[in-house]
Amino acid sequence: MPDIAVRQSIITSAYIHIPFCSHKCEFCDFAAVAGLSHLEDEYTDIICREIEQRVARINSPIKLSTVFFGGGTPGLASPDNLKRIFETLKRVAPIDDSIEFSIETTPHAITEEKAKAWREFGINRISIGIESLQDSELKAIGRDHTRGQALAGLEIASSYFSNINVDFMYALPTQTVESWGKTLEELVSLTKQYPSIKHVSSYCLELAVNSPLLSRFPRASDAYPVDDSVAVLFEMLVETLTNAGFVHYEVSNFALPNFLCEHNLVYWRNKQYLAFGVGAHRYVEGYRSANSKSLKKYMRDCMADEMSEFIDSATEIKEALMLGLRMREGIDVREFEESYGVNIARVFEKQIDKLKSGGFIDFDGQHLRITDAGVLISNLVLTEFM
Ligand code: SF4
């Protein structure tokens, strides 16, 4: 078996987690905290130290072409702190001139001053968590912004950024086929009004077992769309955005041509990447590891991995297959064999035949991809390959 591709490759991406939020949304299972922004300066010192120490331990060549400030709400942080983190990263890791440099934010954290400052130190892509354009749905999921604030944030962002992603969610409590239809219709109008919207991510609401949202809307509540209509909501999403010229390139992601999210492509192509900050997960030199999800523990010892797992060849192949099939273009079976030494068409012949006869997989002898019908049940389709 040849050397595994990921271990030879240059590291091109870095994720930086900023956990502070104005409010903890009830459905949120991320490493995010509210009411602790007084810790931001100290957190910045710690993450800078983490960047220096971790990068010093890495042997692989690094040239960053994507950097992503995610959260939490990095848009709430002081731009000076974000700049300080980026300057630290620049000092220890070479950065490509044509970097894709993203910041994630809630819409109401966007101000003229901050947008200007973000642009000045190099951020060139903004990802705005709008989630819904219906106030009743925003309230139902416990967001602390309104539709009006979402539109105001978008207006400011569009004056400073020519590459904007907007995030939406579906299968929300109180959401109906009609209300989702209205949101999608308005989203399409917004993409015409603001041509800088180049990318849309839209995820189905998934709740952790102990999610606080379940106390207001228990799983059995009829406020949630039933399973059949979740499929309808997804079909509406795909149809509306593809008709508006967006390419459906990953199960939950759509982009205008040439505006695919390069940072996320690194994850889905199973490449290695750096990650810093509380709860951050990285994939470096054959190891997947993660920092503590507890802010207290992370700030006490930013270098203590909460999890570290060596990815052996069999696991890496499985992961590459799972991630590759999430991409709508699917997997080029010959390229896969060149990278990983495994002919997946042969190894998974039975599964492919079964899924193909059900209409869930397309295989033309070279490209293996999930069909539109398969995408609706992509998790089930992927389990066939486990
Ligand atoms: S704003 Fe985002 S990260 Fe913060 S609590 Fe809400 S969903 Fe979580």
Residues whose N, C-alpha, C, O or C-beta is under 5 A from the ligand:
A	BS01	SF4	C21 H23 K24 C25 C28 F30 A32 G71 G72 T73
